Amino acid sequence: MKKFFNEFKAFAMRGNVIDLAVGVVIGGAFGKITTSLVNDIIMPLISMLTGGVDFSAWKWVLKEAVLDAEGTELAPAISVNYGNLIAVILDFIIIAFAIFCVVKAINKARALTEKKEEEAPAAPPEPSAEEKLLTEIRDLLKESK
């Protein structure tokens, strides 16, 4: 059993798993931001363009709610809420576009970094002590002639 927990600890502490966990947490927070953007900014604008209709209220009622004589609901209405589906699709498109922009920026930064590395040629290596000594001997031999 101890071996099992040690293996799990090694797995959980691996860099990729921690990076994934951070990505999931940030993604959840980013999802809340985009959901608010869609629900609080984009959908009211679309509702205004469509005549003030509450976009999230768009639905196709399959079966009306059953009410008693006093007006209390005995059985809720059964409906297909396609307005919510459209809002979620817009939410997804915004998230996908944002991720695309981030990945594109990262790729551009990586390409610039690689380009700088290619442009800067490596300095020639310093001659070894043996080469320096041989050069001195050669120069002395030239002078003595």
Phi and psi in degrees as a GROMACS rama.xvg file:
@    title "Ramachandran Plot"
@    xaxis  label "Phi"
@    yaxis  label "Psi"
@TYPE xy
-63.9429  -38.4375  LYS-2
-62.305  -40.4736  LYS-3
-59.7504  -47.2805  PHE-4
-67.3411  -34.9305  PHE-5
-65.5245  -40.3718  ASN-6
-64.3801  -42.2964  GLU-7
-63.8257  -41.3284  PHE-8
-62.1282  -43.5361  LYS-9
-62.4369  -39.6975  ALA-10
-66.1733  -47.5878  PHE-11
-68.3871  -28.7518  ALA-12
-90.8661  -0.972722  MET-13
-63.9742  145.857  ARG-14
-56.8956  -41.5759  GLY-15
-64.3667  -37.4004  ASN-16
-68.2412  -41.5324  VAL-17
-66.4406  -41.9897  ILE-18
-60.3247  -40.8256  ASP-19
-63.6104  -42.6075  LEU-20
-62.6277  -43.1465  ALA-21
-62.4172  -42.1988  VAL-22
-62.157  -39.5731  GLY-23
-66.0248  -42.9076  VAL-24
-65.2945  -46.2855  VAL-25
-65.1561  -39.1064  ILE-26
-62.2834  -38.7035  GLY-27
-63.3651  -43.2611  GLY-28
-66.4693  -41.675  ALA-29
-64.2371  -36.5247  PHE-30
-61.2233  -38.4119  GLY-31
-65.8171  -38.7194  LYS-32
-63.633  -47.1432  ILE-33
-68.659  -34.4608  THR-34
-62.7128  -42.8714  THR-35
-63.9036  -41.3351  SER-36
-59.0133  -46.2479  LEU-37
-67.49  -49.9798  VAL-38
-72.1892  -35.9315  ASN-39
-98.2719  -18.7328  ASP-40
-120.419  -54.8509  ILE-41
-71.705  -47.8983  ILE-42
-64.1366  -40.4174  MET-43
-61.7487  -36.963  PRO-44
-64.6251  -42.496  LEU-45
-65.1361  -40.0745  ILE-46
-62.5172  -37.6869  SER-47
-64.7114  -41.0612  MET-48
-67.2899  -27.0988  LEU-49
-95.7624  16.2169  THR-50
92.4785  25.4074  GLY-51
82.6469  12.4281  GLY-52
-74.0686  134.142  VAL-53
-70.5176  112.656  ASP-54
-62.7025  -38.4181  PHE-55
-70.2749  -15.2097  SER-56
-86.4757  -3.9917  ALA-57
-66.3858  122.794  TRP-58
-157.085  159.688  LYS-59
-110.854  111.605  TRP-60
-82.2765  119.905  VAL-61
-87.3258  -37.051  LEU-62
-145.702  125.745  LYS-63
-66.6832  156.041  GLU-64
-67.6778  146.05  ALA-65
-96.9856  122.623  VAL-66
-116.785  148.233  LEU-67
-89.2019  -175.04  ASP-68
-63.4095  -27.7907  ALA-69
-84.8925  -9.62224  GLU-70
94.9129  5.25219  GLY-71
-81.4954  145.894  THR-72
-81.4681  120.412  GLU-73
-87.8747  -40.3516  LEU-74
-137.938  132.031  ALA-75
-71.1398  160.513  PRO-76
-69.8316  148.207  ALA-77
-107.804  121.375  ILE-78
-144.612  158.55  SER-79
-100.767  113.54  VAL-80
-90.8449  78.6189  ASN-81
-75.2513  -19.3309  TYR-82
-63.085  -42.9496  GLY-83
-63.9597  -38.4879  ASN-84
-62.3564  -43.4392  LEU-85
-63.3036  -39.754  ILE-86
-63.6968  -41.0596  ALA-87
-68.1833  -38.2049  VAL-88
-63.879  -43.8562  ILE-89
-61.6702  -40.1612  LEU-90
-58.5154  -46.3877  ASP-91
-61.9762  -43.8909  PHE-92
-62.6312  -40.7072  ILE-93
-64.7673  -44.8457  ILE-94
-62.4701  -45.121  ILE-95
-61.9926  -40.4314  ALA-96
-65.2793  -41.878  PHE-97
-63.7118  -43.6208  ALA-98
-62.9797  -41.7054  ILE-99
-58.3388  -45.6083  PHE-100
-63.1256  -40.8935  CYS-101
-64.9063  -46.3523  VAL-102
-64.0764  -39.5254  VAL-103
-63.161  -42.1974  LYS-104
-64.3684  -41.3472  ALA-105
-63.7287  -44.1137  ILE-106
-63.5307  -38.9062  ASN-107
-65.7776  -42.9594  LYS-108
-63.306  -40.2567  ALA-109
-64.9171  -41.4329  ARG-110
-64.551  -39.9917  ALA-111
-64.1148  -39.9851  LEU-112
-64.184  -44.3331  THR-113
-65.363  -37.2761  GLU-114
-64.8032  -42.1711  LYS-115
-63.1075  -37.7662  LYS-116
-66.3661  -37.4868  GLU-117
-70.8485  -38.3937  GLU-118
-69.0263  -35.6134  GLU-119
-87.1073  100.259  ALA-120
-69.4707  149.727  PRO-121
-70.103  140.877  ALA-122
-67.4079  142.46  ALA-123
-62.8263  144.349  PRO-124
-66.02  147.627  PRO-125
-66.316  136.008  GLU-126
-62.5436  147.39  PRO-127
-71.9504  170.015  SER-128
-61.769  -36.317  ALA-129
-65.016  -43.0008  GLU-130
-64.3179  -39.9904  GLU-131
-61.8409  -44.5347  LYS-132
-63.6809  -42.9726  LEU-133
-64.6675  -37.1423  LEU-134
-63.896  -42.7722  THR-135
-62.4559  -41.8703  GLU-136
-63.1585  -43.7759  ILE-137
-60.5317  -45.2763  ARG-138
-63.507  -38.2112  ASP-139
-66.1621  -37.6734  LEU-140
-67.0797  -37.7675  LEU-141
-65.0084  -39.7395  LYS-142
-68.569  -33.4114  GLU-143
-76.1748  -15.6051  SER-144
